[in-house]
Each structure stands twice: as C-alpha cells, then as structure tokens.
Amino acid sequence: MLLPTWPAPAGVFSLMTTREGGVSCTPWDSLNLGDHVGDDATHVAENRARLRLKLPAEPAWLKQIHGTTVVDAGSDALTADASVTRQAGCVCAVLTADCLPVLFCDRSGRVVAAAHAGWRGLSQGVLEATVAAMQVPPGEVLAWMGAAIGPDAFEVGEDVRQTFIQQHPEAAAAFVPHPSGVPGKWLADIYQLARNRLNRVGVQAIYGGGRCTFNETAQFYSYRREGVTGRMASLIWLG
C-alpha cells in the first residue's frame, strides 16, 4: 500500500492500495477491490475484509459514473464520483485503474474528501466540485494525487485535447504530439491538467503525482493495459 506523502494535519489518515496482498486470481490478481469488474465475489469480499482491518469503518464505496456529483460519505446515496465528510471514522474512498484519484483535507483537519477523476470527470469539474463541497477557503485545502496513467502512456485524441483547451487555453501545455506522428493523436499529462484546474480555484498545496499505473505493472492495475483488471482504492478519513 502507498502512504501519501503530504503535510496532512494530525488526525487525518490516508492510503492508496496497490494490486498486491489479496486473494484474487488472474487477471484480477491480487488485491482487487472492485465488485463490478467480473471478479469472484468471495475474493472481492476477502480483499475488502483485509483492507477493512486497516480502517476505522467500512469505506463509503461509491457507484462511480465519471461525473461531478459529490456526496456526504455518511449518506445512503452513493452514486457519485467524490465524497466528503466531517465525521470522525467515516471513510471516503474512490476506486481507480488509470483514472486519477485525488484526496483532500483542510489544514485544520476538520474535513476530508476523495475524488475520482477520469478525463471526463476532470473536464467537467469534479475536482472543483469537491473543493466547493468541503466548504472551506480553497487556500486552506491540501490535495494529494494518487497513482494514475502517466504522461508517456495516456494516449488521447484531438477531441479530448480540444475539450480541455476550449475551457482553459493553458491546458495546451499538458499535451504533446504522440511519438507515432499520427495526426490528432496526443499524449496527455493528467497530473498537470489536475494541477491547473485546482490552481484556478485557489488550491495551491498539491502533492503526489508522478506514478504510472500503465507502466508500473507489478504494483498497479491498468484498464488501458489489461482491459479486464482489478481496481485500487484511495481512502481518507478523520481519526
């Protein structure tokens, strides 16, 4: 498991799982936490039970839809791509396998949140919505970016590039032509795109990034690399 390196205040706890340490068989080997990817349900349950031993409560598992909805992690309505809580012991969680997981807290350690940002959710404003839902000044927010598909592996088309540039012209710097030279094919830096959007709403304290789910085969699941694969969890809670 990965422990985020960021100056979170006392009482804020967080982690991101890797694919190691579970019971799932190929192609979900081994700590698959996704119950929607075709894995044996008993294996997923055992993997979640192992994770639960490290947590104060069962995570608020979201039904993620690549949107921008943010919910209270303590609620029953969990169709969303981000959750927030001020309640001690309530665990915010997102599942990913190339998309960008982002964990949030405020400097005083009173509110935490977790967001799932694929390119669609990112372009639609899921990170901005999460910051707004925390209801603290953006300058008081800390953000940590977990492992996602890296800038030398995230292939996108001109449509994706234009989606971001039309919103914010500075997003152009996050795209470079694909080495193949094929017109309209680009490599995108999802970490830079996320930083840009967080900066625009006043979040300056941003940490993490730099890991690649696609290339780091032994540690991370990658949907783009494998198609049928597991999911990792990024989690945050107040003690």
C-alpha positions as CSV (number, residue, x, y, z in Angstrom):
1,M,0.0,0.0,0.0
2,L,1.0,3.6,-0.6
3,L,1.0,6.1,2.2
4,P,0.6,9.6,0.8
5,T,3.5,12.0,1.4
6,W,1.9,15.3,2.2
7,P,1.7,17.6,5.2
8,A,-1.7,16.5,6.4
9,P,-2.6,17.7,9.9
10,A,-2.7,15.3,12.9
11,G,-5.9,13.3,12.9
12,V,-6.1,12.9,9.1
13,F,-5.3,9.4,7.8
14,S,-5.0,8.3,4.2
15,L,-3.7,5.5,2.0
16,M,-3.9,4.1,-1.5
17,T,-3.8,0.3,-2.1
18,T,-1.8,-1.4,-4.8
19,R,-2.6,-4.7,-6.5
20,E,-0.5,-6.6,-4.0
21,G,-1.7,-8.5,-0.9
22,G,-5.0,-10.1,-1.9
23,V,-6.5,-13.4,-3.0
24,S,-7.9,-12.7,-6.4
25,C,-6.7,-14.8,-9.3
26,T,-5.5,-13.6,-12.8
27,P,-6.4,-11.2,-14.3
28,W,-7.6,-9.5,-11.1
29,D,-4.5,-10.6,-9.1
30,S,-4.4,-10.0,-6.3
31,L,-5.9,-7.2,-4.1
32,N,-8.8,-6.3,-6.4
33,L,-11.4,-4.1,-4.5
34,G,-13.8,-3.6,-7.4
35,D,-17.0,-5.6,-7.2
36,H,-18.1,-4.6,-10.7
37,V,-15.2,-6.0,-12.8
38,G,-16.1,-9.7,-13.1
39,D,-14.0,-11.0,-10.2
40,D,-15.2,-13.7,-7.9
41,A,-17.4,-12.0,-5.3
42,T,-15.9,-14.1,-2.5
43,H,-12.5,-12.9,-3.4
44,V,-13.5,-9.3,-3.5
45,A,-15.2,-9.7,-0.1
46,E,-12.0,-11.2,1.3
47,N,-9.9,-8.4,-0.2
48,R,-12.2,-5.8,1.3
49,A,-12.1,-7.5,4.6
50,R,-8.3,-7.3,4.6
51,L,-8.4,-3.6,3.8
52,R,-11.0,-3.1,6.5
53,L,-8.5,-4.2,9.2
54,K,-6.6,-1.0,8.5
55,L,-9.6,1.3,8.7
56,P,-12.0,2.6,11.4
57,A,-15.1,1.6,9.4
58,E,-16.3,0.2,6.1
59,P,-15.5,2.7,3.4
60,A,-18.3,4.6,1.6
61,W,-18.0,2.7,-1.7
62,L,-19.3,4.9,-4.4
63,K,-21.0,3.9,-7.6
64,Q,-18.8,5.9,-9.9
65,I,-20.2,7.3,-13.2
66,H,-17.5,9.6,-14.5
67,G,-19.4,12.7,-13.4
68,T,-19.1,15.5,-10.9
69,T,-21.6,14.6,-8.2
70,V,-20.1,14.9,-4.6
71,V,-22.0,13.2,-1.8
72,D,-21.7,13.1,2.0
73,A,-19.8,9.9,2.7
74,G,-22.2,9.1,5.5
75,S,-25.2,9.2,3.3
76,D,-27.0,6.3,1.6
77,A,-27.0,8.0,-1.8
78,L,-23.6,7.0,-3.1
79,T,-23.9,7.3,-6.9
80,A,-21.2,9.9,-7.3
81,D,-17.5,10.4,-8.2
82,A,-16.5,12.1,-5.0
83,S,-17.4,12.1,-1.3
84,V,-16.7,14.4,1.6
85,T,-17.1,14.1,5.4
86,R,-16.5,16.0,8.6
87,Q,-17.4,12.9,10.7
88,A,-14.6,11.1,12.5
89,G,-14.3,7.5,11.5
90,C,-16.2,7.9,8.2
91,V,-14.0,6.7,5.3
92,C,-14.1,8.4,1.9
93,A,-13.0,6.2,-0.9
94,V,-12.6,6.0,-4.7
95,L,-11.7,3.1,-7.0
96,T,-9.3,3.6,-9.9
97,A,-7.3,1.7,-12.5
98,D,-5.8,4.5,-14.6
99,C,-8.1,7.4,-13.6
100,L,-6.7,9.9,-11.2
101,P,-7.6,9.6,-7.5
102,V,-7.3,12.8,-5.5
103,L,-7.5,13.0,-1.7
104,F,-8.3,16.3,0.1
105,C,-8.1,17.7,3.6
106,D,-8.1,21.2,5.1
107,R,-5.1,22.5,7.1
108,S,-7.1,22.3,10.4
109,G,-8.0,18.7,9.9
110,R,-11.8,19.2,10.1
111,V,-12.9,17.9,6.7
112,V,-11.7,15.4,4.2
113,A,-12.7,14.3,0.7
114,A,-11.9,11.8,-2.1
115,A,-12.5,12.3,-5.8
116,H,-12.3,10.0,-8.9
117,A,-11.1,12.0,-11.9
118,G,-11.0,10.3,-15.3
119,W,-10.6,12.8,-18.2
120,R,-14.4,13.2,-18.5
121,G,-14.9,14.0,-14.8
122,L,-11.8,16.1,-14.8
123,S,-13.0,18.2,-17.8
124,Q,-16.5,18.5,-16.3
125,G,-15.2,19.9,-13.0
126,V,-15.2,17.0,-10.4
127,L,-12.2,18.4,-8.6
128,E,-13.6,21.9,-8.4
129,A,-16.9,20.5,-7.2
130,T,-15.1,18.5,-4.5
131,V,-13.3,21.6,-3.3
132,A,-16.6,23.5,-3.2
133,A,-18.2,20.8,-1.2
134,M,-15.6,21.0,1.5
135,Q,-16.9,24.5,2.4
136,V,-13.5,25.9,3.4
137,P,-11.4,28.6,1.7
138,P,-9.5,26.9,-1.2
139,G,-6.2,28.3,0.2
140,E,-6.8,26.1,3.2
141,V,-7.1,22.9,1.1
142,L,-4.4,20.3,0.7
143,A,-4.7,17.8,-2.2
144,W,-2.8,14.6,-2.9
145,M,-2.8,12.9,-6.3
146,G,-2.5,9.1,-6.3
147,A,-1.2,6.9,-9.0
148,A,-2.8,7.3,-12.4
149,I,-1.8,6.7,-16.0
150,G,1.4,8.7,-16.7
151,P,2.1,11.3,-19.3
152,D,4.1,9.0,-21.5
153,A,1.3,6.4,-21.7
154,F,-2.0,8.4,-21.7
155,E,-3.0,8.4,-25.3
156,V,-5.9,10.7,-26.3
157,G,-7.4,12.1,-29.4
158,E,-7.9,15.6,-30.6
159,D,-11.4,15.7,-29.2
160,V,-10.1,15.2,-25.6
161,R,-7.4,17.9,-26.2
162,Q,-9.9,20.4,-27.5
163,T,-12.3,19.7,-24.6
164,F,-9.7,21.0,-22.2
165,I,-8.2,23.8,-24.3
166,Q,-11.5,25.3,-25.1
167,Q,-12.2,25.6,-21.4
168,H,-8.7,26.8,-20.4
169,P,-6.1,27.6,-23.1
170,E,-3.3,26.9,-20.7
171,A,-4.2,23.3,-20.8
172,A,-2.4,23.0,-24.1
173,A,0.8,22.6,-22.2
174,A,-0.4,19.3,-20.9
175,F,-0.5,17.7,-24.3
176,V,2.4,16.7,-26.6
177,P,2.2,15.1,-30.0
178,H,2.2,11.3,-29.9
179,P,5.6,9.8,-30.9
180,S,4.0,7.9,-33.7
181,G,3.4,11.2,-35.5
182,V,-0.2,10.2,-36.3
183,P,-2.1,13.5,-36.7
184,G,-4.7,14.1,-34.0
185,K,-3.0,11.7,-31.6
186,W,-1.6,13.1,-28.3
187,L,-0.1,12.1,-25.0
188,A,-1.8,13.9,-22.1
189,D,-0.5,14.7,-18.6
190,I,-3.4,14.1,-16.3
191,Y,-1.4,15.3,-13.4
192,Q,-0.8,18.7,-15.0
193,L,-4.4,19.0,-16.1
194,A,-5.5,18.4,-12.5
195,R,-3.0,20.9,-11.0
196,N,-4.1,23.5,-13.5
197,R,-7.7,23.1,-12.5
198,L,-7.1,23.1,-8.8
199,N,-4.8,26.1,-9.1
200,R,-7.6,28.0,-10.9
201,V,-10.0,27.6,-7.9
202,G,-7.3,28.6,-5.4
203,V,-5.8,25.3,-4.3
204,Q,-2.0,25.7,-4.3
205,A,-0.9,22.9,-1.9
206,I,-0.9,19.9,-4.3
207,Y,1.2,16.8,-3.7
208,G,1.8,13.4,-5.2
209,G,1.6,12.5,-8.9
210,G,4.4,11.0,-10.9
211,R,3.4,7.4,-10.6
212,C,2.2,5.5,-13.7
213,T,-0.4,2.8,-13.4
214,F,0.2,1.7,-17.1
215,N,3.9,1.2,-16.8
216,E,4.3,0.0,-13.2
217,T,2.8,-3.4,-13.9
218,A,3.7,-5.2,-10.6
219,Q,2.1,-2.5,-8.4
220,F,-0.9,-1.1,-10.2
221,Y,-3.9,-2.2,-12.2
222,S,-4.4,-0.5,-15.5
223,Y,-7.6,-0.7,-17.5
224,R,-5.8,0.6,-20.7
225,R,-3.1,-2.0,-20.3
226,E,-5.2,-5.0,-19.5
227,G,-8.8,-4.4,-20.2
228,V,-10.2,-6.9,-17.7
229,T,-8.5,-6.0,-14.5
230,G,-8.9,-5.0,-10.8
231,R,-9.4,-1.7,-9.0
232,M,-7.3,0.0,-6.4
233,A,-8.7,2.2,-3.6
234,S,-7.6,5.6,-2.4
235,L,-9.1,6.4,1.0
236,I,-9.1,9.2,3.6
237,W,-10.7,9.7,7.0
238,L,-10.6,11.7,10.2
239,G,-9.4,10.0,13.4
